[in-house]
Amino acid sequence: MKGKKDRTVLKYEKLLQERKIEQLPIIGVDIGSRMIKIVQMKKNGTIKKWCAEDIPHGMVNMGKIEAPASFAGFIKRTLKNHGIKGRSCALCLSSGEAVVREIKLPQLNEQQIMENIRQELTSYLALSPDEYLIDYRLLEYLPAGGGAPPQVRVLAAAVPKSLVDSYISTLGRAGLKVTYIDIMQNTVGKIAQWAAAGKKDNICLVDFGARITQIVILKDNNYYVYKTITSGSNYLTELIAEKGEMDIVEAEEYKKKTNFFLGDKQSSLSRHIKNSIDLVITDLERTLEFFKNRTNRENVDKIYMLGGGSLLPGLTGYMKERLSASVSPVAELLHPLRYGSGLGDTVNILPHAIGATLREGR
């Protein structure tokens, strides 16, 4: 009958319409290259306990756990020191070994989708596909049009089993049971959808990490574009140490308390910092332009800053000035009525741990 949708189309539309984000009273863990962030959520969606601690040197290197026993002991002590009690946890995995791709596929059943994803990802994997945990998230149903058949857009991820096993084992030795694992590209999307409460926006999240800067653009609060920049806040610390003739510890402390973006007459060190940030901004501008071209000139409504590097004094204002756009700390997205007050700027480094405690259910 003309105009009647087939069962496959209805199935995909129903999956997307019924999908909702739920906050779970669980512990969220985000292990970065320099810090571990842990949050324990209440049933009402506020933070019960939290911590953000520097990881001792030699325990984690480039996302890999180098000293499992020592790291497990460190996590156990950290949990105890901050009064975080519980066993079930969700882990946000930010290792560079995770392969994440957006893929478009024809309408298929779940088994066929997974088979096609494995084939699509094979060329990006360093090991055999059998040595990876592979999963996906349905992003969008694309109806037929312009001669193209109907398709589905999915976010696919592959993580080495050995890496996952090392995290699960280490957290287990620390007294935590990993109930599920998430990735950064998905946690920010869940946060945006949950915080939006049905409102659809195009937003960009810029995560200034220690080693890398990650850009995620969400269209209608759903994953759309991802970009990695191989420069993070550690590079700024090293730059300050070199140009300011300081050791790394002194440079890190100097970075935390100095606004390098004040005044017209900048010191040599300030110019070096601004030049480094300008390179990141240039990459961000290219990513925003790519989004516009891909969406028939749609704009990003808001840019949110997160990660340890986002706490650099004056950075948000400088980004806003350079981009002529609405730029805010991610704390604005993580509304204090939902996540409790008293966190201050610290909330800007907790989004992935918080996002891991959000589950997409039907």
Summary of the structure (lengths in Angstrom):
residues: 362
radius of gyration: 21.2
end to end distance: 30.1
largest distance: 76.8
contacts: 1138
relative contact order: 0.15
helix: 41%
strand: 29%
